[in-house]
Amino acid sequence: MIATRPLWQIRLARELPRYLVSALCITGLAASARYTIAPPRPAASAATARIEAPADRAAEAYAALFARRYLTWDAAEPQANQHALEPFLGPAIESDAGLRLPASGEQRVEWAEVVQERELAPGEHVYTVAAQTDTAGMLYLTVSVTRTADGRLALAGYPAFVGAPASSPAQSAGRLREVGDSALATVVERALRNYLAASAGELAADLTSAARVSLPALVLNLESMQHLDWSPDGRSVVAVVQAQDGRGVQYELEYELDVAWVQGRWEVSAVQMDPDA
């Protein structure tokens, strides 16, 4: 039998192997280029991925308590100082933590707080404690704290006096867009006036139904609102106000308020902080 076929089918059947070989070559070259430019990296498994460990609040408090007792002393009662330090010491540290008191004098710590920490080794942290003393002024003391095999806290060495953490002058948040809506400005000023005056009932009139606000303990009188700007994300406003307390002390304060347009009027959904966080 003699069969007829369209010319394009004959050409396709003849040329198809060459097309397939060319396509495979192009695919191989593209894959080689991709591996050269951006070689694949093994994905970290859940077991090997680095997880930021939560702060050890107990260890921080332990370091602050040691710093407070270490820096509080009275030369007239050296035994009292050793007794205060005794719970922190052991065979690895001298009975007085290496502290030698002068012939006279005393020192008290007014407050102490952990301001910095670093992990020296797994389970061992070095805390920088800021302590305000009545005679030497502000001091910074590093305290190394570790957890023993049974989970108890212990000093990992002697303390050290260090300098303050690096700091720089106050930084501006940059130029913000001024709020041009007078109705919004009125609501914000009224809400802040009632917020600072701890007038919960009056403040509620300007809050959304889901707002959660915790009033400050220090009652203030709002003197004026200096300026009101939109935050960078446009979902809240930043107000700088002048206020005064009952003693006549004046403050310049900055508050961020989340605002929402609800049924034809502006309402406040949060003031500066989340009391439930």
C-alpha positions in Angstrom: 0.0 0.0 0.0 1.1 3.5 -0.7 0.1 6.0 2.1 0.3 9.7 2.0 1.2 12.0 4.9 1.5 15.8 5.2 4.9 17.2 4.5 5.2 18.8 8.0 4.7 15.4 9.7 7.5 13.9 7.6 9.9 16.7 8.5 8.9 16.6 12.2 9.6 12.8 12.4 13.0 13.3 10.8 14.1 16.3 12.8 12.6 15.3 16.2 15.6 13.4 17.5 17.9 16.4 16.8 15.5 18.8 18.6 15.4 16.5 21.7 19.2 16.3 21.8 19.5 20.1 21.5 16.9 20.6 24.3 18.8 18.3 26.6 22.1 20.1 25.9 20.5 23.5 26.7 19.0 22.2 29.9 22.4 20.8 31.0 24.1 24.1 30.3 21.5 26.0 32.2 21.8 23.7 35.2 25.6 24.0 35.2 25.4 27.8 35.2 22.9 27.8 38.0 25.1 25.6 40.2 28.1 27.8 39.4 26.3 31.1 40.2 24.3 30.0 43.2 25.2 26.6 44.5 22.6 24.9 46.6 23.1 24.9 50.4 21.7 22.2 52.7 18.7 23.4 54.6 19.2 23.5 58.4 17.1 21.0 60.1 15.0 21.9 63.1 17.5 20.1 65.3 20.5 22.1 64.1 18.9 25.5 63.5 20.1 28.1 66.0 17.3 29.0 68.4 17.7 32.2 70.5 17.6 31.2 74.1 15.2 33.1 76.3 16.6 35.4 78.9 17.4 33.7 82.3 15.7 36.1 84.6 16.7 34.2 87.7 20.4 34.4 86.7 20.0 38.1 86.1 18.5 38.6 89.5 21.3 36.5 91.0 23.9 38.7 89.4 22.2 41.9 90.5 21.9 40.6 94.1 25.5 39.7 94.3 26.6 43.1 92.9 24.4 44.8 95.5 25.9 42.9 98.4 29.5 43.0 97.0 29.3 46.8 96.7 27.6 47.4 100.1 30.0 47.4 103.0 30.8 49.0 106.3 34.4 49.0 107.5 33.1 49.0 111.1 31.3 45.7 110.6 33.5 43.5 108.3 31.8 40.3 109.5 28.5 41.6 108.3 29.9 42.0 104.8 31.3 38.5 104.8 28.0 37.1 106.0 26.1 38.8 103.2 28.4 37.3 100.6 28.6 33.9 102.1 25.7 32.3 100.1 27.5 33.2 96.8 30.9 31.8 97.7 32.5 28.4 97.7 35.8 26.6 97.3 36.6 28.3 94.0 36.3 31.8 95.5 37.8 33.3 98.7 35.5 33.7 101.7 35.3 37.4 101.3 35.2 37.3 97.4 38.6 39.0 97.5 37.2 42.2 99.0 39.5 43.9 101.5 37.8 46.7 103.4 39.6 49.9 104.4 40.1 51.0 108.0 37.1 53.2 107.9 34.2 54.2 105.7 31.1 52.7 104.3 29.2 52.3 101.0 25.6 51.7 100.2 24.0 50.6 96.9 20.9 52.7 96.0 19.9 50.5 93.1 21.4 47.8 90.8 20.2 46.6 87.5 21.5 44.3 84.7 22.2 46.3 81.6 24.1 43.9 79.4 24.8 40.2 79.0 26.9 37.9 76.9 27.2 34.1 76.7 30.7 33.0 77.6 30.0 29.3 77.2 26.9 27.1 77.1 25.1 27.7 80.4 27.4 30.5 81.5 26.6 34.2 81.1 28.5 37.3 82.0 26.2 40.1 83.2 27.1 43.7 83.4 25.4 45.3 86.4 24.9 49.0 86.7 24.9 50.0 90.4 24.3 53.5 91.8 26.3 53.9 95.1 26.1 56.7 97.6 29.9 57.3 97.7 31.5 56.0 94.5 28.7 57.1 92.2 27.6 54.9 89.3 29.7 51.7 89.0 29.5 48.9 86.4 30.4 45.4 87.6 30.5 42.2 85.5 29.3 39.1 87.2 29.8 35.6 85.7 26.9 33.2 86.5 26.6 29.6 85.6 24.1 26.8 86.2 25.3 23.6 87.8 24.4 20.1 86.6 21.4 20.1 88.9 20.2 23.5 87.6 21.3 25.7 90.6 22.9 29.1 90.1 26.5 29.7 91.0 29.2 32.3 90.4 31.7 31.3 87.7 34.5 33.6 88.9 35.4 36.9 90.5 33.6 40.1 89.5 35.3 42.8 87.5 34.8 46.6 87.3 34.2 47.7 83.7 33.1 50.8 81.8 29.6 51.7 80.8 28.0 50.2 77.6 28.6 52.3 74.6 26.0 55.0 73.9 25.4 58.0 71.7 23.3 61.1 71.8 19.5 60.8 71.3 18.6 60.0 67.7 15.7 61.6 65.8 13.1 59.3 64.2 13.4 61.4 61.0 11.0 63.7 59.4 7.4 62.5 59.9 4.3 63.6 58.0 2.3 66.2 59.9 -1.3 65.3 60.7 -3.5 67.8 58.8 -6.9 66.4 60.0 -8.2 68.8 62.6 -10.8 66.3 63.8 -8.2 63.7 64.4 -6.0 66.2 66.3 -8.9 67.2 68.5 -9.6 63.5 69.4 -6.0 62.8 70.1 -5.5 65.9 72.3 -8.7 65.1 74.2 -7.8 61.4 74.7 -4.3 62.3 76.0 -5.7 64.9 78.3 -8.1 62.3 79.9 -5.4 59.6 79.8 -2.8 61.7 81.7 -5.5 62.9 84.1 -6.4 59.2 84.8 -10.1 60.0 83.8 -11.0 56.5 82.6 -14.7 57.4 82.1 -14.0 60.4 79.9 -11.3 58.6 78.0 -13.6 55.7 77.1 -15.7 58.0 74.9 -12.7 58.2 72.5 -11.7 54.6 72.5 -12.6 51.8 70.2 -14.7 49.0 71.6 -11.7 46.6 71.6 -9.2 49.1 73.1 -7.2 48.1 76.2 -5.6 51.0 78.0 -3.7 51.1 81.3 -3.7 54.5 83.0 -0.4 56.0 84.4 0.1 56.2 88.1 1.4 59.8 88.0 -1.5 62.1 87.3 -0.6 64.9 85.0 -2.3 68.0 83.5 -1.9 68.3 79.7 -0.7 71.9 79.1 -0.4 71.8 75.3 0.2 69.5 72.3 3.3 70.6 70.6 2.9 68.7 67.3 1.1 65.7 65.9 2.6 63.5 63.1 1.8 60.3 61.4 4.0 57.3 62.2 6.0 55.8 59.2 3.4 53.0 58.7 0.5 55.4 58.7 -1.5 53.4 61.2 -0.8 55.5 64.3 0.1 59.0 65.2 2.9 60.4 67.3 2.1 63.3 69.7 4.6 65.5 71.6 2.9 67.2 74.5 3.8 69.3 77.5 2.3 68.3 80.8 2.6 69.2 84.5 2.1 67.3 87.7 0.6 68.5 91.0 3.9 69.6 92.3 4.6 71.9 89.4 7.1 69.7 87.6 6.8 70.1 83.8 7.5 67.3 81.3 7.8 67.1 77.5 6.5 63.7 76.6 6.0 61.7 73.4 3.1 59.3 72.9 2.2 57.0 70.0 -1.5 56.3 69.6 -3.1 53.7 67.3 -6.1 55.4 65.6 -9.0 54.0 63.6 -11.8 55.5 61.5 -15.0 54.0 63.0 -18.5 54.9 61.8 -17.6 58.4 60.6 -15.3 59.5 63.4 -11.7 58.9 64.7 -11.2 56.6 67.7 -8.1 55.5 69.7 -7.3 51.8 69.9 -4.1 52.0 71.9 -1.9 54.5 73.8 1.9 54.0 73.8 1.8 50.4 75.1 -0.1 47.2 75.3 -1.1 46.3 78.9 -1.6 42.7 78.0 1.8 42.1 76.4 
